[in-house]
Amino acid sequence: MQSLMFSPQTSSKQLTMLVAILFLLSSLVSTVHAQNIQLPEMGDPSGSLITPVEERRLGQAFMRSIRNTKDVVTDPLTVSYVESLGSRLVTNSSQANQGFTFFLISDPQVNAFAGPGGYIGVYSGLVTTTQSESELASVLAHEIAHVTQKHLIRTYDAMNRMSLPAAALMLAALAVGAASKNPDAGIAAATGIQAGMIQRQINFTRAHEEEADRIGIQILADADFDSRAMPTFFSRMGKVNQIYDSGEIPEFLRTHPVTTNRMADAYARAEDYPYRQRADSLEYHLLRARLKVAEQVNPKEAVIAFSKALKEGRYRNELGQRYGLALALINSRDYQAAEKELKKLLQQRPEQIDFIVTNALLLQQTNRAREGLKKLQQALDQNPGSYPLSYYLAEGLISNDQPDQAIPVLEAQLKGRPDDVGLYRLLARAAGNAGKNSLGHQYLAEYYYHSGNLKSAQQQLEIALRNSNLSYYDNAKMAARLKEIKQEAQEQKERKQ
C-alpha cells in the first residue's frame, strides 16, 4: 500500500481531510473519551509525506480547531511566559530547526500534546502539578522532540501500510456518532474497533516516547535546565498509577505511558549531562499563582489558603505567594488589602511587568483608571514592544473612551502575532467604539476565523462589505478574504458529510 503523498499543489481539501485523519490517529494510541479527546502528535522522518509549508498550513487549521473546542488561555502575561519558556528551549536546542507555537489550555487535566506545524499545548493542571520550572520545561522539551522527530506522520505511515480498512471503519464509527448527535455511541464503536489494533501500535508508540525522552533530555541540557527533571517528573506521574484501581488513570499516563525500563533508561541518559541546580524564575512562580487562584471557585477561600501558607511559611517563593494573595484579594473585592500587598511587591520588584499590570487593573477597578494608564504607559516606554503592557494599555484606553489611541498600539502588536485572537477581539472593540464600523467587522471576522467559527467570520465580512464608502482596495481585499473563508467552510462541510 502506498503512503499518503503531498505535492506542492496539495489542495485545501486534502489538508482538511488529513486533519480528520490526524485526530483519528490520536485515538489509536490512547483510550478515547467522549468528553476529552486527546490531541495528536505529528511528524515524518524524511519530509516525504508532507512539506514544511503544508505542515504549517495544517497546523494553523489544527489550532483553529483547538480554539473552537478548548479553553485556550489568552491572558498576555500567561501567554508571554509560556512562549518565552518554549522559545528558550527551541533557541538553545540543536534539534529544533522549525517554528513553534506554545500555548496553555485552562483545564485541571494533567497533560500536554504536540500538534502539526509545531503547535504545542500544555494544560494548566500540568503546570500546577510541576514542582520546578525544570520539570515544566522537561514536558515542553519532550513535546518539542515529538515534533522534531516527526512522530505522528511516522505513526500514520505505519498504520496506513498495515490497517487502512480498520481506519476506515473507525472513521465511519465516529461519523455515525456525530451524525446522530450522540458522540458517545460513535466513540464507543470506534474504541471497540481500536481494541483489535492497539497491540500492533503499542510498540511503535513506546519507541516514540523513548526517543522523545532522549531528544528532550538533550534539549533540556542545551537550554541549561536540569536534565534529571524529565525522568523525575515522569516517574512521579508514573507512581500515580498505583492509586488508581480502575482504568480511570490520568490522561497524561494514557498518552505518555510510564514503564520501569523507560524510566531507568531516562535516568541513565540524564546522567550523561552535568548536574545543574537551576533556580526557578520568578515568572514561573507567578504563573502558578495565577493558575491556582483561577482554580478556586470561592475567592475568599483562596484568600484564606494563600494567607495561611504565607503565615506558616509553606511556599516555594514568597513573592509568588504574595502575588497569589493579591490576586485572590482582588477577586474577593478586598481592594484595600490587595493594594497593600501589591505595594510590598512593587517595592521589591518595581520593574516586574506582572505587578505593574495587576496594579494598573486594580487602579482601574477602584476608579483611578487614569493613574493606571499612566503607569502602564511609563512601563511600556521602558519596555518597548512589550506584549502584555501593550495589550493592557490598549484595553485601558478603550475602557476610558480613547479607542483611537488603542488601535495603533494593537496593530503594532498584530504584525508579530497575526493569529492572536485576543488582539483581534480588542481591535474589533476599539474600531467599533471609534465609529470605524467596517474595520470593526473586519477584525471581528478575523477573531471568529482564528477561533474556528467560520460561519460567524463569513457573516462579519458580509456586513462589512455592505458599506458603500469602502475604497476599491478595501472592498477587493475583503471580498477575496470572504471567498477564502467560504471555500474553507465548504470543504469542512463536505468533509463532515
Residue pairs with C-beta under 8 A, 6 or more apart in sequence:
1 160
1 161
1 164
3 48
3 49
3 157
3 160
3 161
4 18
4 49
4 156
4 157
4 160
5 48
5 49
6 14
6 49
6 50
6 51
6 54
8 51
10 51
10 54
12 57
12 487
12 488
12 491
13 491
13 494
13 495
15 54
15 57
15 58
15 61
16 61
16 488
16 491
16 492
16 495
17 495
18 50
18 58
19 58
19 61
19 62
19 65
20 171
20 495
21 156
21 167
22 40
22 42
22 58
22 62
22 115
22 116
22 152
22 156
23 37
23 39
23 40
24 167
24 170
24 171
24 174
25 40
25 152
25 155
25 156
25 159
26 37
26 38
26 39
26 40
26 41
27 37
27 38
27 170
27 187
27 190
27 191
27 194
28 155
28 159
28 170
28 194
28 197
28 198
28 201
29 155
29 198
29 201
29 205
29 255
30 38
30 251
30 254
30 255
31 191
31 247
31 254
32 38
32 187
32 190
32 191
32 194
33 187
33 251
34 183
34 184
34 187
36 109
36 251
37 187
38 111
38 113
38 251
38 254
38 255
39 66
39 113
39 115
39 121
40 113
40 115
40 116
40 152
41 113
41 114
41 115
41 143
41 146
41 147
41 151
41 152
41 155
41 208
42 55
42 58
42 114
42 115
42 116
42 117
42 146
42 147
42 150
42 151
42 152
42 153
43 146
43 147
43 148
43 149
43 150
43 151
43 152
43 153
43 154
44 50
44 150
44 153
44 154
44 157
45 149
45 150
45 154
47 150
49 153
49 156
49 157
50 58
50 153
52 98
55 116
55 117
56 99
56 117
57 117
58 116
58 117
59 101
59 115
59 116
59 117
59 118
59 119
60 117
60 419
62 115
62 116
62 117
62 119
63 101
63 103
63 115
63 117
63 119
63 419
64 449
64 450
64 451
64 452
65 452
66 72
66 105
66 115
66 119
66 121
66 452
67 421
67 450
67 451
67 452
68 451
68 452
68 453
69 452
70 105
70 107
70 121
71 105
71 106
71 107
72 103
72 104
72 105
72 106
72 121
72 421
73 79
73 103
73 104
73 105
73 106
73 124
74 420
74 421
74 422
75 290
76 387
76 388
76 391
76 392
76 422
77 286
77 287
77 290
77 353
77 354
77 357
77 388
78 104
78 287
78 290
78 291
79 103
79 104
79 387
79 422
80 387
80 388
81 283
81 284
81 286
81 287
82 102
82 103
82 104
82 122
82 287
83 102
84 283
85 102
85 133
85 136
85 137
85 140
85 284
86 100
86 102
86 120
86 140
86 144
87 100
87 102
88 137
88 223
89 96
89 137
89 140
89 141
89 144
89 219
89 220
89 223
89 225
90 96
90 100
90 144
91 223
92 219
92 222
92 223
92 224
93 141
93 144
93 218
93 219
93 222
93 223
94 218
94 222
95 144
95 145
95 148
95 215
95 218
95 219
95 222
96 144
96 147
96 148
96 219
97 148
98 118
98 147
98 148
99 117
99 118
100 118
100 119
100 120
100 144
100 147
101 117
101 118
101 119
101 120
101 419
102 120
102 121
102 122
102 140
103 119
103 120
103 121
103 122
104 121
104 122
104 123
104 124
104 127
105 121
105 122
105 123
105 124
106 124
106 294
107 123
107 124
107 125
108 123
108 124
108 125
108 295
109 123
109 125
109 126
109 250
109 251
109 252
110 123
110 125
110 126
110 129
110 237
110 250
110 251
110 252
111 123
111 125
111 126
111 250
111 251
111 252
111 255
112 120
112 121
112 122
112 123
112 126
112 139
112 140
112 142
112 143
112 252
113 120
113 121
113 143
113 255
114 120
114 143
114 144
114 146
114 147
114 152
115 121
116 152
118 147
120 140
120 143
120 144
120 147
122 136
122 139
122 140
124 291
124 294
124 295
126 136
126 139
126 252
127 136
127 287
127 288
127 291
128 288
128 291
128 292
128 295
130 136
130 139
130 233
131 233
131 316
132 226
132 229
132 280
133 225
133 278
133 280
133 281
133 284
134 220
134 225
134 226
134 229
134 278
134 280
135 229
135 230
135 232
135 233
136 284
137 220
137 223
137 225
137 229
138 216
138 217
138 220
138 225
138 229
138 230
138 233
138 234
139 230
139 233
141 216
141 217
141 219
141 220
141 223
141 225
141 230
142 212
142 213
142 216
142 230
142 256
143 212
143 216
144 215
144 216
144 219
145 211
145 212
145 213
145 214
145 215
145 216
145 219
146 152
146 208
146 212
148 215
149 208
149 211
149 212
149 215
151 208
151 211
151 212
154 204
154 208
155 201
155 204
155 205
155 208
158 201
158 204
159 167
159 201
160 167
162 200
163 197
163 200
166 193
166 196
166 197
169 193
170 190
170 193
170 194
173 186
173 187
173 189
173 190
173 192
173 193
174 186
174 187
174 189
174 190
175 186
175 496
176 185
176 186
176 189
177 183
177 184
177 185
177 186
177 187
177 188
177 189
177 190
178 186
178 496
180 186
205 257
206 257
206 259
206 262
209 256
209 257
209 262
210 262
210 265
213 230
213 231
213 234
213 262
213 265
213 266
213 269
214 269
216 230
217 227
217 230
217 231
217 266
217 269
217 270
217 273
218 273
220 226
220 227
220 229
220 230
221 227
221 273
221 276
224 276
224 278
225 276
225 278
226 275
226 276
226 277
226 278
227 269
227 270
227 272
227 273
227 276
228 267
228 270
228 271
228 275
230 266
230 270
231 263
231 266
231 267
231 270
234 256
234 258
234 262
234 263
234 266
235 258
235 263
235 267
237 250
237 252
237 253
237 256
237 258
238 253
238 258
238 259
238 263
240 249
240 250
240 253
241 249
241 253
241 258
244 250
280 316
280 317
282 317
282 319
282 320
282 349
282 352
283 354
285 316
285 317
285 319
285 320
285 321
285 323
286 319
286 320
286 323
286 354
288 320
289 320
289 321
289 323
289 324
289 327
290 323
290 324
290 327
292 302
292 324
293 302
293 306
293 324
293 327
293 328
293 331
296 302
296 305
296 328
299 328
299 331
299 332
299 333
300 332
302 324
302 328
302 331
302 332
303 325
303 328
303 329
303 332
303 334
305 328
306 321
306 324
306 325
306 328
307 325
308 314
309 315
309 321
310 318
310 321
310 322
310 325
315 321
319 345
319 348
319 349
322 341
322 344
322 345
323 341
323 345
323 354
323 355
323 358
325 341
326 338
326 341
326 342
326 345
326 358
327 338
327 358
329 335
329 337
329 338
329 341
330 338
330 358
330 361
330 362
330 365
335 362
335 365
335 366
338 362
339 359
339 362
339 366
342 355
342 358
342 359
342 362
345 352
345 355
346 352
346 355
346 356
346 359
349 355
351 382
353 379
353 383
353 386
353 388
353 389
354 388
356 375
356 376
356 379
356 389
357 376
357 388
357 389
357 392
359 372
359 375
360 372
360 373
360 375
360 376
360 392
360 396
361 372
361 392
362 372
363 369
363 371
363 372
363 375
364 372
364 396
364 399
369 396
369 399
369 400
370 400
372 396
373 393
373 396
373 397
373 400
376 389
376 392
376 393
376 396
377 393
379 386
379 389
380 386
380 389
380 390
380 393
383 389
385 412
387 413
387 417
390 409
390 410
390 412
390 413
391 410
391 413
391 422
391 423
391 426
393 406
393 409
394 406
394 409
394 410
394 426
394 430
395 406
395 426
397 403
397 405
397 406
397 409
397 430
398 406
398 426
398 429
398 430
398 433
401 433
403 429
403 430
403 431
403 432
403 433
403 434
404 430
404 434
406 426
406 430
407 427
407 430
407 431
407 434
407 436
410 423
410 426
410 427
410 430
411 427
413 420
413 423
414 420
414 423
414 424
414 427
417 423
419 450
420 450
421 447
421 450
421 451
424 443
424 444
424 446
424 447
424 450
425 444
425 447
427 440
427 443
428 440
428 441
428 443
428 444
428 447
429 440
430 440
431 437
431 439
431 440
431 442
431 443
432 440
437 464
437 467
438 464
438 467
438 469
438 470
438 474
439 464
441 460
441 461
441 463
441 464
442 460
442 461
442 464
442 478
444 460
445 456
445 457
445 458
445 460
445 461
445 464
445 481
445 485
446 457
447 457
448 454
448 456
448 457
448 460
449 457
449 485
454 485
454 488
454 489
454 492
455 489
457 485
458 482
458 485
458 486
458 489
461 478
461 481
461 482
461 485
462 482
464 470
464 478
465 475
465 478
465 479
465 482
470 478
